[in-house]
Amino acid sequence: MLGIAAFLYVMFISIAWIMTSYTLNFYYLSYQSLHNVRHEKYRCQKAKISKDSHSRPHHLPTVTIQLPLYNEKYVAVRLINAVCQIDYPKEKLEIQVLDDSDDDTVELIKSLVDAYKAKGFDIIHSHRTDRFGYKAGALKAGMKSAKGEFIAIFDADFIPPSNFLKNAINNFV
């Protein structure tokens, strides 16, 4: 009985030391991360870029947003409305609605695109009838006329938040 108690005591002490070592190592790494001098300059530059890009829109790159759609009349309007409400300068934004639909979605999208075009958006409705390459084919066809330095592709299932583009672009500029 005495041998088992001694064994359990040694195991307890060993496990306690291991857990203490891991905990101290965690605190050490946390401290090093917070006081990392090498990356402090990078963090300051990134914060300055982020602040500058929100205040001076002429430094933002041109972005082309591609929306590939096929018979998605129930979500197409919601997607196009959300993309047109993105917080990004209109003159730096191009929207391509790449529509391969073969139902009444075509007319719905065309009227919505015309309405946004009248409001000053650079938005086009590209309708293909052959569907060669399916969604990838539509994106390839849209790339031929894309004007943006960056391309953002949103599927009909994804509704981007209004700050999505500025947050994403800040990681590249």
C-alpha positions as CSV (number, residue, x, y, z in Angstrom):
1,M,0.0,0.0,0.0
2,L,2.8,2.3,0.8
3,G,4.4,1.8,-2.6
4,I,1.2,2.8,-4.5
5,A,0.8,5.9,-2.4
6,A,4.4,6.9,-3.1
7,F,3.9,6.2,-6.8
8,L,0.7,8.4,-6.9
9,Y,2.4,11.2,-5.0
10,V,5.3,11.2,-7.5
11,M,2.8,11.2,-10.4
12,F,0.9,14.1,-8.8
13,I,4.1,16.2,-8.3
14,S,5.3,15.4,-11.9
15,I,1.9,16.4,-13.5
16,A,1.8,19.6,-11.3
17,W,5.3,20.5,-12.6
18,I,4.4,19.8,-16.2
19,M,1.3,21.9,-15.9
20,T,3.2,24.7,-14.2
21,S,5.8,24.7,-17.0
22,Y,3.2,24.9,-19.7
23,T,1.4,27.8,-17.9
24,L,4.7,29.7,-17.5
25,N,5.6,29.1,-21.1
26,F,2.1,30.4,-22.2
27,Y,2.7,33.6,-20.2
28,Y,6.2,34.0,-21.6
29,L,4.9,33.7,-25.2
30,S,2.1,36.1,-24.5
31,Y,4.5,38.6,-23.1
32,Q,6.8,38.2,-26.1
33,S,4.0,38.6,-28.5
34,L,2.8,41.8,-27.0
35,H,6.2,43.3,-26.8
36,N,7.5,42.2,-30.1
37,V,9.7,45.1,-31.3
38,R,10.4,43.6,-34.8
39,H,6.7,43.8,-35.8
40,E,5.8,47.0,-34.0
41,K,6.8,49.1,-37.0
42,Y,4.6,46.9,-39.3
43,R,1.6,47.3,-36.9
44,C,2.0,51.1,-36.9
45,Q,2.3,51.3,-40.6
46,K,-0.8,49.1,-41.1
47,A,-2.8,51.2,-38.7
48,K,-1.8,54.3,-40.6
49,I,-2.7,52.8,-43.9
50,S,-6.1,51.7,-42.5
51,K,-6.8,55.2,-41.2
52,D,-5.6,56.9,-44.4
53,S,-7.6,54.6,-46.7
54,H,-10.8,55.5,-45.0
55,S,-10.2,59.2,-45.2
56,R,-8.7,59.4,-48.7
57,P,-10.6,57.3,-51.2
58,H,-8.3,58.3,-54.1
59,H,-5.6,55.9,-52.7
60,L,-7.9,52.9,-52.8
61,P,-7.5,50.5,-55.8
62,T,-10.2,49.8,-58.3
63,V,-12.1,46.7,-57.5
64,T,-14.3,44.5,-59.8
65,I,-17.0,42.6,-58.1
66,Q,-18.2,39.5,-60.0
67,L,-21.6,38.0,-59.2
68,P,-22.1,34.7,-61.1
69,L,-25.8,33.7,-61.1
70,Y,-27.8,30.9,-62.6
71,N,-31.6,30.8,-62.0
72,E,-31.4,32.4,-58.6
73,K,-34.2,34.9,-58.7
74,Y,-35.0,34.5,-55.0
75,V,-31.5,35.6,-53.8
76,A,-30.2,37.7,-56.8
77,V,-32.0,40.9,-55.8
78,R,-30.8,40.6,-52.2
79,L,-27.2,40.0,-53.4
80,I,-27.1,42.9,-55.9
81,N,-28.7,45.3,-53.3
82,A,-26.1,44.2,-50.7
83,V,-23.2,44.7,-53.2
84,C,-24.4,48.1,-54.2
85,Q,-24.5,49.1,-50.5
86,I,-20.8,48.2,-49.9
87,D,-18.9,51.1,-48.3
88,Y,-16.5,51.8,-51.2
89,P,-16.2,54.8,-53.5
90,K,-18.5,54.3,-56.6
91,E,-15.7,55.6,-59.0
92,K,-13.4,52.8,-57.7
93,L,-16.0,50.0,-58.0
94,E,-17.1,47.9,-61.0
95,I,-19.9,45.4,-60.6
96,Q,-20.4,42.6,-63.1
97,V,-23.6,40.5,-62.8
98,L,-22.7,37.4,-64.8
99,D,-26.0,35.8,-65.5
100,D,-26.4,32.4,-67.2
101,S,-30.1,32.1,-66.2
102,D,-32.7,30.6,-68.5
103,D,-35.8,31.6,-66.6
104,D,-37.4,34.9,-65.6
105,T,-34.4,35.8,-63.5
106,V,-32.9,37.5,-66.5
107,E,-35.6,40.2,-66.7
108,L,-35.5,40.7,-62.9
109,I,-31.8,41.2,-62.9
110,K,-31.8,43.4,-66.0
111,S,-34.3,45.8,-64.5
112,L,-32.4,46.0,-61.2
113,V,-29.1,46.6,-62.9
114,D,-30.7,49.4,-65.0
115,A,-32.0,51.0,-61.9
116,Y,-28.5,51.0,-60.2
117,K,-26.9,52.2,-63.5
118,A,-29.2,55.2,-63.4
119,K,-28.0,55.9,-59.8
120,G,-24.4,56.2,-61.1
121,F,-23.1,52.7,-60.4
122,D,-20.6,51.1,-62.8
123,I,-22.7,47.9,-63.1
124,I,-23.2,45.6,-66.1
125,H,-25.5,42.7,-66.7
126,S,-23.8,40.1,-68.8
127,H,-26.1,37.3,-70.0
128,R,-24.7,34.2,-71.7
129,T,-26.9,31.6,-73.3
130,D,-24.4,28.8,-74.0
131,R,-23.3,28.2,-70.4
132,F,-20.0,26.8,-71.6
133,G,-17.8,26.2,-68.5
134,Y,-20.8,26.9,-66.2
135,K,-19.9,29.2,-63.3
136,A,-16.2,29.2,-64.1
137,G,-17.0,30.0,-67.7
138,A,-19.0,33.0,-66.7
139,L,-16.2,34.2,-64.5
140,K,-13.7,33.8,-67.3
141,A,-15.9,35.7,-69.7
142,G,-16.2,38.5,-67.1
143,M,-12.5,38.7,-66.6
144,K,-12.0,39.8,-70.2
145,S,-13.7,43.1,-69.5
146,A,-12.8,43.5,-65.8
147,K,-11.2,46.9,-65.1
148,G,-10.3,46.4,-61.4
149,E,-6.9,45.9,-59.9
150,F,-8.6,43.4,-57.5
151,I,-11.4,41.0,-58.2
152,A,-14.0,40.0,-55.6
153,I,-16.3,37.1,-56.4
154,F,-19.5,36.7,-54.4
155,D,-21.7,33.7,-54.8
156,A,-25.5,34.2,-54.5
157,D,-25.5,32.5,-51.1
158,F,-23.1,35.0,-49.6
159,I,-24.3,38.5,-48.6
160,P,-21.2,40.7,-47.9
161,P,-21.3,43.1,-45.0
162,S,-21.0,46.8,-46.0
163,N,-17.4,47.0,-44.6
164,F,-16.2,43.8,-46.3
165,L,-14.3,45.4,-49.2
166,K,-12.4,48.1,-47.2
167,N,-11.4,45.5,-44.6
168,A,-10.2,43.1,-47.2
169,I,-8.3,45.7,-49.3
170,N,-6.5,47.0,-46.2
171,N,-4.7,43.6,-46.1
172,F,-3.3,44.2,-49.6
173,V,-2.3,47.8,-49.7
